[in-house]
């Protein structure tokens, strides 16, 4: 099962649980709305934090790949220069 389906299932379960909790809440509607608002803000903050962590991870991996590609290009250039020198030496 893909992680996208699992995440969707978890979010659907959370939403259903929240709806049932609101319907059977013993508190006044204004208090319930304030709690929902605060909880929503908490979820948004947590989501922003996870997104920022994801962006940091992707950036780190991109920098690593970029570094590796640069190193590989430098090695290839050095080998090409060495082969060119050997060819010149052999032809003389």
C-alpha positions as a printed NumPy array, in Angstrom:
array([[  0.   ,   0.   ,   0.   ],
       [  1.428,   3.372,  -0.94 ],
       [  2.211,   5.953,   1.701],
       [ -0.14 ,   8.409,  -0.054],
       [ -3.099,   6.094,   0.522],
       [ -2.114,   5.543,   4.134],
       [ -1.813,   9.296,   4.72 ],
       [ -5.192,   9.885,   3.069],
       [ -6.753,   7.209,   5.281],
       [ -5.25 ,   8.719,   8.414],
       [ -6.466,  12.2  ,   7.484],
       [ -9.958,  10.872,   6.742],
       [-10.004,   9.129,  10.12 ],
       [ -8.901,  12.278,  11.91 ],
       [-11.576,  14.311,  10.132],
       [-14.297,  11.771,  10.962],
       [-13.199,  11.665,  14.595],
       [-13.206,  15.445,  14.823],
       [-16.698,  15.611,  13.322],
       [-18.093,  13.035,  15.748],
       [-16.394,  14.834,  18.628],
       [-17.955,  18.143,  17.641],
       [-21.42 ,  16.634,  17.27 ],
       [-21.328,  15.117,  20.743],
       [-19.436,  17.922,  22.488],
       [-20.954,  18.968,  25.837],
       [-19.627,  22.535,  25.559],
       [-21.076,  25.696,  24.073],
       [-20.587,  26.22 ,  20.355],
       [-18.355,  29.284,  20.82 ],
       [-16.011,  27.329,  23.1  ],
       [-15.938,  24.431,  20.677],
       [-15.151,  26.771,  17.755],
       [-12.276,  28.329,  19.718],
       [-10.857,  24.88 ,  20.461],
       [-11.19 ,  23.88 ,  16.807],
       [ -9.463,  27.089,  15.743],
       [ -6.575,  26.527,  18.143],
       [ -6.242,  22.888,  17.106],
       [ -6.282,  23.901,  13.456],
       [ -3.506,  26.41 ,  14.105],
       [ -1.514,  23.694,  15.856],
       [ -1.953,  21.389,  12.857],
       [ -0.945,  24.15 ,  10.452],
       [  2.17 ,  24.894,  12.497],
       [  3.099,  21.205,  12.604],
       [  2.515,  20.888,   8.868],
       [  4.675,  23.946,   8.162],
       [  7.447,  22.481,  10.304],
       [  7.307,  19.149,   8.495],
       [  7.274,  20.914,   5.125],
       [ 10.317,  22.98 ,   6.109],
       [ 12.089,  19.795,   7.223],
       [ 11.256,  18.223,   3.863],
       [ 12.597,  21.259,   1.99 ],
       [ 15.797,  21.171,   4.061],
       [ 16.267,  17.458,   3.359],
       [ 15.687,  17.903,  -0.367],
       [ 18.071,  20.87 ,  -0.451],
       [ 20.773,  18.897,   1.342],
       [ 20.406,  15.975,  -1.053],
       [ 20.431,  18.314,  -4.058],
       [ 23.635,  19.957,  -2.806],
       [ 25.212,  16.514,  -2.306],
       [ 24.301,  15.41 ,  -5.834],
       [ 25.598,  18.707,  -7.218],
       [ 28.872,  18.218,  -5.313],
       [ 29.21 ,  14.648,  -6.578],
       [ 28.522,  15.721, -10.174],
       [ 31.121,  18.479,  -9.956],
       [ 33.68 ,  16.058,  -8.537],
       [ 32.911,  13.519, -11.261],
       [ 33.274,  16.198, -13.973],
       [ 36.633,  17.294, -12.54 ],
       [ 37.88 ,  13.695, -12.51 ],
       [ 36.72 ,  13.165, -16.087],
       [ 38.427,  16.385, -17.166],
       [ 41.665,  15.309, -15.462],
       [ 41.537,  11.904, -17.161],
       [ 40.874,  13.518, -20.532],
       [ 43.817,  15.879, -20.055],
       [ 46.026,  12.945, -19.054],
       [ 44.95 ,  10.96 , -22.107],
       [ 45.593,  13.965, -24.339],
       [ 49.111,  14.379, -22.906],
       [ 49.815,  10.67 , -23.396],
       [ 48.622,  10.855, -26.992],
       [ 50.868,  13.878, -27.692],
       [ 53.822,  12.16 , -26.07 ],
       [ 53.233,   8.972, -28.053],
       [ 52.975,  10.839, -31.355],
       [ 56.288,  12.711, -30.809]])
